[in-house]
């Protein structure tokens, strides 16, 4: 699937109009229902194939953020052979009580994986948690950058955001 074909398919399956409150608190008249493309095996494989090209040299671990980044990180892991961890918004209070499920991130160069970025708020929180566990984080990847300040906030925290598509690019396929 070409990049343009993928953009068209994501737009067709996931773009909604109406009134939506985003995680950042911003109210938007359009929304990308990420679970529509994350639950479609054909689209998920195509997304992983294209995103694999963005993985920085030296990446030792992929960190999929709860909940949307998990399926993308798993698909990227299968595609690249790079191990992944699944990062909770908060550590579970039972069993292992872990924040990051899977192998240890201590001493590893970790790439944060997310589905859609608006303000970058969850990436900032999760990156701080992963750094507290000993991870080094300089980059994060996402499927869609909504172009609403997330890239700049992440850069201010020392992370470069690599996005498969921007909102502008996807809307061009409307």
LODO-869558 format. One line per 4 residues: number of its first residue (from 1); their letters; for each residue x, y, z of C-alpha. Coordinates in steps of 0.5 Angstrom, whole numbers, plus 500, padded with zeros to 3 digits. Layout:
! residues N
NUM = A = X:Y:Z | ...
! end
This chain:
! residues 174
1 = XXXX = 500:500:500 | 503:507:498 | 503:512:503 | 498:516:500
5 = XXXX = 493:510:499 | 494:509:507 | 493:516:508 | 486:516:504
9 = XXXX = 484:509:508 | 486:512:515 | 482:518:513 | 476:514:510
13 = XXXX = 475:509:516 | 477:514:522 | 475:521:520 | 469:523:524
17 = XXXX = 465:530:524 | 461:533:530 | 463:536:537 | 469:532:541
21 = XXXX = 473:534:547 | 480:531:546 | 484:528:552 | 487:535:552
25 = XXXX = 481:539:554 | 481:542:547 | 474:542:543 | 474:540:536
29 = XXXX = 469:539:530 | 473:533:528 | 476:527:531 | 480:521:528
33 = XXXX = 477:515:531 | 484:511:532 | 481:505:534 | 478:504:527
37 = XXXX = 485:504:524 | 488:500:530 | 483:494:530 | 484:493:522
41 = XXXX = 489:488:521 | 491:491:514 | 491:498:516 | 495:496:522
45 = XXXX = 500:492:518 | 501:498:513 | 502:503:519 | 507:499:522
49 = XXXX = 511:498:515 | 511:506:514 | 513:507:521 | 518:502:522
53 = XXXX = 522:507:517 | 522:513:522 | 525:509:528 | 532:512:530
57 = XXXX = 538:508:530 | 540:505:536 | 533:504:539 | 533:498:544
61 = XXXX = 526:498:546 | 519:501:544 | 514:503:549 | 507:503:547
65 = XXXX = 502:508:551 | 496:506:554 | 491:504:550 | 492:507:543
69 = XXXX = 500:506:543 | 500:499:545 | 497:496:538 | 502:500:534
73 = XXXX = 508:498:538 | 506:491:538 | 506:491:530 | 512:495:530
77 = XXXX = 515:490:534 | 513:484:530 | 515:488:524 | 522:490:526
81 = XXXX = 524:485:532 | 525:491:537 | 522:489:544 | 517:493:547
85 = XXXX = 514:495:553 | 506:497:555 | 506:503:559 | 500:504:563
89 = XXXX = 498:511:565 | 499:509:573 | 502:503:576 | 497:497:577
93 = XXXX = 496:496:584 | 496:489:584 | 500:483:582 | 507:486:579
97 = XXXX = 505:493:581 | 508:495:574 | 508:502:570 | 511:499:564
101 = XXXX = 509:491:563 | 515:487:559 | 522:487:559 | 526:493:564
105 = XXXX = 527:499:560 | 533:501:565 | 539:503:561 | 535:502:554
109 = XXXX = 534:507:549 | 527:507:548 | 522:510:543 | 515:512:545
113 = XXXX = 510:510:541 | 503:513:541 | 497:514:536 | 495:521:536
117 = XXXX = 498:527:539 | 495:533:540 | 498:537:546 | 503:531:547
121 = XXXX = 501:531:555 | 501:524:556 | 507:523:552 | 510:528:557
125 = XXXX = 508:524:563 | 509:517:561 | 516:519:558 | 518:522:565
129 = XXXX = 515:515:568 | 520:511:564 | 526:516:565 | 525:515:572
133 = XXXX = 525:507:571 | 532:509:567 | 530:509:560 | 533:514:555
137 = XXXX = 528:518:551 | 530:522:545 | 524:521:540 | 517:519:540
141 = XXXX = 513:517:534 | 505:517:532 | 501:516:527 | 497:523:527
145 = XXXX = 500:529:529 | 494:534:530 | 499:540:530 | 496:543:536
149 = XXXX = 502:544:540 | 505:537:542 | 511:537:537 | 513:544:540
153 = XXXX = 512:542:548 | 515:535:546 | 521:538:543 | 522:543:549
157 = XXXX = 522:536:554 | 528:534:549 | 524:529:545 | 523:530:537
161 = XXXX = 516:528:535 | 516:523:528 | 509:523:525 | 507:518:520
165 = XXXX = 502:524:518 | 499:531:520 | 492:533:521 | 493:537:514
169 = XXXX = 496:531:510 | 490:527:512 | 485:532:511 | 488:533:504
173 = XX = 485:526:502 | 478:528:504
! end
